[in-house]
Amino acid sequence: MTDKEKELVNLIKKYAEAYKNLEDFQRDNKSIIPIGDQKTGCIGEFIGKKILEEKFNTKLSFISNPSNKGYDIKYQNKYYQIKTISEFRNKNESESKKKTSQINIQFNQDKCLTGVLIIVLEKTLLDGHYYFINDIIKLINLKKGLKKFTISKFFLEKHFTRFPI
């Protein structure tokens, strides 16, 4: 094995250990950070929950079904989804390609999102900024009536206010 291959194997071992530690923490602390294998998204949801708790001045809980495709947090019969964009994406990639996973505005026949919180994480995974979109009608109009879509950083910066984490 070459020196570079050995270095890679060492890095993989460190990554696996950190991944396992975070996974164990998630399993034991579901009220703090949701369970999931997309760790960057889980970290974004942890940060997003803290932001919403501050905005609403109350303790919040993640939904009990982590595979729910519609929302992450329910507060006073309002539904909020938290999405994360990471700066770990290819640095040569244009800002328009750095985007969220799909957002589904109407996730049930009679239920629609009230708001979307998009966390943009720097490579520290704790710093960055966010966009709180609570005007869903404006968002749908900007997306030309679509009810399922992704949102790019470029789109966010053009249409919404950015806040520091």
Phi, psi and omega in degrees: 000136180285167178300320180293322177293320176296319178299317179297315179300318177298316179297319179297319179298317178296318179298315180299320179294314179297319179299313180298316179299317179293318178300314178299317179298315180301314182300324183269351186221054185298337180282344181264315182218131182291158176279142176174156181270351174269086190300322179298318177296320178296319178296317177300321178293322175301311180295317180299319178299317179297319179297314180294322177299320178292317180298316184267356179053048179202160174283137179238163177233149172288156177296155184283340181254098185293347179270005178300128183269358187260316185207162180252326184223136175245131179219119180051052180058027174241144188244130183235136175247140178247127179238152182233137171241129183253143175285001176285350176301161182311123183295339178274353181286141180291156181300331181289343179269343177278107187214170179284167165286176186298138175252132180245103185298313178255101187265355180210161182306321185243014182231134177232156175296146173266325182202159176232130177248119182248120181261129175249109185263135171282179185291348174287342184066009176235342180253161177150214179210173181215163175233127177252111183255105178247007173253084184295325179298316177300316180298314179298317179297318178296330179267019174057042174085355180294148178250353175227129183191170170252165179230128179269161175300320180301313179299315180300312184294332180282326191244346187226162181276137181261136179236142178286149175281000000 
